[in-house]
């Protein structure tokens, strides 16, 4: 396996296996996160609290941007990703309100 094409194929396979494991981690992590946000939504509905908390959302976005910089990830991507998650969570919280 000394030829460059075979070596590249092996490296590609290894990278893809790592990507697949990381995708699974992301999906299970998001699943766990949404279990907690669902519980928060129910708690907010039971106590007539608003589904959105702009102060917390802004703090979370700033925190994630810092984490992204530390992880060498594009902070704008991280911000867009968290904004997407926040909007989904708010949508779930609004469903609990009705």
SEKOLKE-46592 format. One record per residue (C-alpha): x, y, z; residue number from 1. Coordinates in Angstrom, 3 decimals. Layout:
% residues N
east, north, up, seq
X, Y, Z, NUM
...
END
This chain:
% residues 98
east, north, up, seq
0.000, 0.000, 0.000, 1
2.810, 2.365, -0.778, 2
1.334, 4.005, -3.858, 3
-0.100, 7.509, -3.317, 4
-3.616, 6.668, -4.527, 5
-3.989, 3.754, -2.104, 6
-2.592, 5.839, 0.734, 7
-5.017, 8.683, -0.081, 8
-7.921, 6.218, -0.202, 9
-7.002, 4.905, 3.245, 10
-6.710, 8.410, 4.678, 11
-10.026, 9.385, 3.099, 12
-11.700, 6.330, 4.627, 13
-10.282, 7.210, 8.062, 14
-11.424, 10.833, 7.830, 15
-14.898, 9.766, 6.755, 16
-15.146, 7.298, 9.638, 17
-14.281, 10.124, 12.043, 18
-16.845, 12.393, 10.386, 19
-19.508, 9.692, 10.736, 20
-18.725, 9.280, 14.463, 21
-18.841, 13.044, 14.987, 22
-22.168, 13.289, 13.133, 23
-23.598, 10.676, 15.497, 24
-22.281, 12.626, 18.489, 25
-23.899, 15.816, 17.153, 26
-27.264, 14.133, 16.617, 27
-27.322, 12.526, 20.066, 28
-26.122, 15.770, 21.682, 29
-28.863, 17.750, 19.946, 30
-31.390, 15.131, 21.032, 31
-30.280, 15.529, 24.646, 32
-30.312, 19.312, 24.349, 33
-33.873, 19.307, 22.988, 34
-35.046, 17.052, 25.839, 35
-33.944, 19.781, 28.234, 36
-35.390, 22.617, 26.175, 37
-38.710, 20.738, 25.987, 38
-38.704, 20.541, 29.789, 39
-37.943, 24.276, 29.944, 40
-40.831, 24.949, 27.552, 41
-43.252, 22.990, 29.714, 42
-42.026, 24.768, 32.834, 43
-42.436, 28.158, 31.162, 44
-45.947, 27.248, 30.030, 45
-46.925, 26.061, 33.525, 46
-45.744, 29.341, 35.045, 47
-46.967, 31.602, 32.243, 48
-43.453, 32.714, 31.321, 49
-42.680, 33.998, 27.815, 50
-41.357, 31.408, 25.355, 51
-38.430, 33.647, 24.422, 52
-35.725, 35.105, 26.668, 53
-33.795, 37.635, 24.540, 54
-31.269, 38.385, 27.303, 55
-30.322, 34.718, 27.675, 56
-30.316, 34.208, 23.919, 57
-27.877, 37.104, 23.424, 58
-25.626, 35.766, 26.184, 59
-25.696, 32.282, 24.650, 60
-24.801, 33.642, 21.214, 61
-21.868, 35.610, 22.650, 62
-20.744, 32.528, 24.602, 63
-20.938, 30.322, 21.524, 64
-19.018, 32.854, 19.440, 65
-16.223, 32.753, 22.037, 66
-16.261, 28.957, 22.060, 67
-16.159, 28.915, 18.265, 68
-13.090, 31.141, 18.236, 69
-11.399, 28.861, 20.767, 70
-12.290, 25.825, 18.629, 71
-11.028, 27.501, 15.451, 72
-14.556, 27.457, 14.013, 73
-16.024, 30.356, 12.061, 74
-17.918, 32.399, 14.697, 75
-20.503, 33.501, 12.120, 76
-21.284, 29.864, 11.344, 77
-21.587, 29.107, 15.064, 78
-23.863, 32.116, 15.516, 79
-26.092, 31.079, 12.600, 80
-26.231, 27.519, 13.940, 81
-27.247, 28.652, 17.431, 82
-29.801, 31.100, 16.020, 83
-31.367, 28.215, 14.110, 84
-31.533, 26.102, 17.279, 85
-32.935, 28.999, 19.328, 86
-35.707, 29.608, 16.789, 87
-36.613, 25.915, 16.873, 88
-36.675, 25.934, 20.681, 89
-38.879, 29.055, 20.746, 90
-41.222, 27.364, 18.278, 91
-41.474, 24.350, 20.629, 92
-42.037, 26.645, 23.617, 93
-44.815, 28.461, 21.778, 94
-46.505, 25.106, 21.102, 95
-46.450, 24.386, 24.845, 96
-48.090, 27.770, 25.492, 97
-51.126, 26.918, 23.379, 98
END
